[in-house]
Amino acid sequence: MRISLPFAPGRQEGIAGYVTKLLILAVDFLFAFFAFFTALLITCKFDLSKATEMFGWATALILGLRAVAFVVFKTYLIIIRYVGERDYKNVFFAVTASSVIFWVLLELFPGMIRAEDVLPVVLVDYGVLLLLAGGFRILLRLIFDRVQLQRGSRLNTVVFGAGELGAMLLRVLRHNASHNYRVVAFFDDNPKVHKKYLNGVKVYNPEKAFARVIRKNDIKVAIIGINQLSEERRIQFINDCLANHVKVLKVPPTENWINDSLNVGLLKDIRFEDLLNRPPIQLDEERIRRSITGRVVLVTGCAGSIGSEITRQLLRYRPRRIVGLDQAETPLAEISIALQKEVESGLFHPVIGDVKDYDKMQSLFELYKPEYVFHAAAYKHVPIMERFPSEAVKANVQGTLNVANLASRFGARKFVMISTDKVVNPGNVMGASKRIAEIYVQSLNSARKNKTQFITTRFGNVLGSNGSVIPIFKHQIENRQPVTVTHPDVTRFFMTIPEACQLVLEAGAMGKGGEIFVFDMGKPVRIADLAEKMIQMAGLTPGKDIRIEYTGLRPGEKLYEELLDEQEGIIPTHHPKIHKATVRHHDHYEARSQIHNLIEMAYTYQDSHLLVKLMKEIVPEFMSQNSDFATLDKMPGEMVSTSGERKG
């Protein structure tokens, strides 16, 4: 028969773990011996001879009880890096249980200790052993933390927030060896905790001690560990850190934690979006829900940055079905995988196809009969469209005409077009093509027999979208390449993708037809400043670790964008971030004739200059910037016309 001790080595822990258990058990046993002898000395007023007289069967009894209690309550099962509340509880229960039993036995079997000394001895022994055993575990943890603190590979880290979340964050970082952070200080705005210690780490006032703490401790990383923090204060703290070359991490909202627990893997780098100081957008959820719930919705360009986010947000309002169209195979496959449950349930139906293909689009409308259309499909890359203007016309103009005409023909309730701020006084082919699409959509709204409400939404760049500067800069920084900016003074309006899509849904719900809604984009951002911030966010120094190179404006690019031209005004709506532009109206049949001629030319003429010249006649404010087509702005010419109209 094989007998195994409760603390015998397991197959995985090996001899080292076995030895550690025995050592801890031996130390606790020595503490028990010392505590009992100390109790006898104190009770006998340090008369060694009297204490020795009582040091007999009582000693053997208490040590035996302690040994059994240590094994029963597994006080030897300690992982030094994780020593904490549970280990202290085990010691408390083991010492308390054995002391109570010892006292009961002394009362039942008197004679081992004088009756008047029983209770004092038990109490002193109990208190001394708790102090020794508990203190031993605290000492082990302090030694481990000190060793960890001395490890040169770890980055000195400060946590902003000495509250519940900050304490949890410190505990997680101490208990996890798979990271590179060493917390050496706390910052907190609450004066009640200044100069106090949270689990051995001092709390400082960031307003008075920020620079000193950063410099003295050589802080490399700051983690925002506070739930209730105003946007202004958060941004101020981030900027202070970046100015001192400190990388900033953030803890995600608790609803994003895995199994309701925080782990190191959830810590995320801050993004440029975190510095925009955008208050949360308040949506008319009920209005949007009434519009979408139970309806069939078509989203063109559903696999792109905007289209995919619109699709995800629409799903919240329980439509009957979302038909997602895109011509890009791989991105369509990716969103299909991401929304696999919705695909399997029939709630989301991905379709590969091109908005330029009228027959494909017609069959799609015949099959699904969408009641709401969100048209996000477009070519949007300015320099590429400057090289291939015919493709811009085909995708952005003809594609929009196809979808808009079919929406009207099949009686869709609403058609929402996703436009851009580049349509205002366009300086490139892309912007001009989108403006022409706007003109057609607006004019179709007032056409005879049309019952569909055509609505246009106009906004600037979205952060992190495909082809935007954020992914490009991020790639360059990760590879320690120079960050390329076109011009020191170039500025752009920015929104986050969720912001833009929320406003699209709101504008679509409030629109009655014929409107162009302009979103409040905040203040324009200098791209050079964006590049510097992103370098700093990576914990690097602009100009030292990574330099910024100015490459010159690309074809079609302007120094700054506009949301309205000189002939347009704005009318406020009930939503503070959405305004309605007062734009020129166009006769549908005249616009249709001009635009069909333009589409025909895109297919039949090889001369891009002739095509762009006609675009400039449709959009007189189109003045090419940094482009070969700028010569057309100086050449007076007659209207270019061609015969024939393309279907759709």
Residue, then its C-alpha position, 0 to 999 in steps of 0.5 A: m500500500r502506497i502512502s502519499l503525504p498531502f504536500a508530496p510533490g506532484r508530477q509537474e512541480g518536481i523536487a523544487g516545489y516539494v522542497t519549498k513546501l517542506l521549508i515553509l512547513a518547517v519555518d511555520f513549525l519553528f515559529a509555533f515552537f518559538a511562539f509557545f516558548t515566548a508565551l510561557l516566558i511572558t506569562c512567567k514574567f521572564d522567569l526561565s526556570k518557571a517557564t521551563e517547568m511548564f515546557g513539557w507535555a503542553t509543548a508536545l500537544i500544541l506543536g502536534l495541533r499546529a502541525v495538523a492544522f498547518v497540513v489541514f489548512k494547507t498553509y504551506l501551499i504558497i506561490i511567493r509572487y501571488v502571496g496575498e489575502r488567501d494565504y493570510k486567511n489560511v494561516f489565521f484559520a489554522v492558528t485559530a483552530s489549533s489554539v481553540i482546541f488547545w485551550v479546550l484540552l487544557e481546560l478538560f485535562p488540567g495539570m499541564i499548565r497552572a489553571e491561572d496561566v492557561l488563558p494568558v499562555v493561549l492568548v499570547d501564543y496565539g498572537v505571537l504566532l499570527l504575527l510571525a507566520g503572517g509577517f513571514r508571508i508578507l516578508l516573502r512577498l516584499i522580498f519578491d517584489r524587491v527582486q522584481l523591482q531590481r530587474g533591469s528589463r522592466l519599465n518603470t510605470v506610474v498608474f493614474g488613479a489610486g482607487e479601486l481600479g488602480a489597486m486592482l491594476l497593481r495587483v494584476l501587474r504584480h501577480n503576472a510575470s508575462h509583462n514588462y511593467r513595474v509600478v513605482a508610483f501612483f498619481d491621483d487628483n484626490p487630495k485625501v490620498h496624497k502622500k499615502y501608500l497603496n499596497g506599498v506604492k506611494v501616491y503623488n499629487p500630479e499637479k505638484a509632483f508630476a515632473r519630479v516623479i517622472r524624472k526621479n523614477d525614470i518613468k517610461v509608461a503611464i497607465i490610466g487606471i480610473n473610471q470616472l475621469s473627465e475628457e479634459r482631464r484625461i487628455q491633459f494627463i495624456n499630453d503631459c505624459l507625451a511631452n515627457h516622453v512617457k508612453v500611455l496605456k489605458v484600461p478598457p471599459t469593464e464591459n470589455w473585460i474577459n469573464d469580468s476580470l482584468n488581465v494584462g492583455l487588455l491594456k491598450d495603447i492610446r490612439f489619436e482618437d483619444l485626444l480628440n475630446r469628443p463628447p459622446i454623441q446623443l442619438d435619437e435611438e427611438r427615431i432610428r429604431r422606428s426607421i430600421t426595425g423590421r426593414v430590409v436594408l441595403v448597404t453598398g460598400c459594406a466591407g469598407s471602413i464606413g460600410s462595415e461600421i454602418t452594418r454593425q450599428l444597424l444590427r442594433y436596431r433589429p432590421r429584418r435583413i441587411v444585404g451587404l454588397d461589396q466588390a472586394e472579395t477578401p474584405l467581404a469574406e472578413i466581415s462575413i466571418a466577423l458576423q458569422k452568427e448573423v449570416e447563419s441566421g439570415l440577418f446579414h446577407p453578404v453579396i459580391g458585386d459592383v455598383k457599376d453593374y446595372d444588371k447585377m444591381q437590378s437583380l439584387f433589388e428585384l430579389y430583396k426589395p430593400e426599403y432603406v439604402f445606405h450607399a457607401a461604395a466609392y473610390k476615395h483615394v485622391p492621388i489614384m483617382e487623379r491618375f484614373p479619372s474615368e474610373a472615378v466617374k464609373a464608380n462614384v458617378q455611374g455607380t451612384l446613378n445605378v443604385a439611386n435610380l433602382a432605389s427610386r424605381f423599386g420604391a425604397r423609402k430612403f436612400v442615404m448617400i455617404s459623401t465627403d468634405k472634398v466635394v466642397n470647392p473640389g480640388n481633385v477628380m475624386g471630390a468632383s466625382k462625388r459632387i456630381a453624384e451629390i447633384y444627381v441624387q439631389s435632383l432625383n429627389s424632386a423628379r416626377k413620380n419619385k417617392t424615395q427620399f434622397i439624403t446626402t451626408r457630408f463629412g471629412n476624414v475618418l480616423g483609421s479608415n482604409g487608406s487614411v494616414i493613421p494606419i500609414f503612420k503606424h506602420q512607419i513608426e512600428n518599422r522605425q521608418p521616417v513618417t512622411v507628411t506632405h506639407p508642414d501646414v496641411t490640415r484635415f478634419f477628422m472623425t472616428i468611424p463610430e462617430a461618423c456612422q452614428l451621425v449617418l444613421e441619425a441624419g438618415a432617420m431625420g431626413k425628409g428628402g433632398e437635404i445635404f447634411v453636414f456634420d460638425m467635425g470639430k477643429p481641423v487637425r494639423i497632420a504634422d501634429l498628428a504625426e508627432k503625437m503618434i510618434q510620442m504615443a509609441g514612447l519615442t521622440p520625434g526628430k530623435d528616434i523617428r524623423i518627419e519627412y515632408t514629401g510635398l503635396r500629392p496630385g489633387e491635394k489641398l492644404y485644407e478642406e472645407l465643409l461648405d463653399e462660399q455659396e452655401g449656408i447652413i441651417p441648424t437641426h435638432h441635433p447639435k452635430i448635424h447641420k443642413a446645407t443650403v445648396r443650389h438645386h439642379d433640374h433633374y433632367e438637365a443634370r441627368s443629360q449632362i451626367h449621362n454624357l460624362i459617363e459615356m465619355a468615361y467609357t469611350y474617350q481615352d483623353s482624360h483631359l476631355l473628361v475632366k474638362l466636362m467635369k469642370e463644366i458640371v461643377p464650375e467650382f472644381m479647380s485642380q490642385n497640384s495636378d496636370f489638370a490645373t491647365l484646364d482651369k486657365m483654358p477657356g473652352e466650349m462645352v464638351s458633349t457626346s451623344g448617347e446615354r448609358k443604361g442606369 
